[in-house]
């Protein structure tokens, strides 16, 4: 099972074990909305078949914030 550094619903990266091996599988596993951009190692990955491997840095951004 890969361990990635994931930033999702937080301000920093955390080590996370995942069974996902693609961006699409990670969206399902972590309940990341389809419209939320996902960056892997600093590059946006819109293809759900883009691979995720051990040690990747993955950032998912939700833009559904309101207020202030």
Number of C-alpha atoms within 10 A of each C-alpha: 10 14 18 20 19 22 19 17 11 11 7 10 14 15 13 12 13 18 12 19 16 15 22 20 19 19 17 12 12 11 9 20 13 13 10 15 15 26 19 20 14 11 11 13 17 15 11 14 12 13 16 23 15 13 14 18 20 23 22 19 16 14 10 6 6 5 3 3
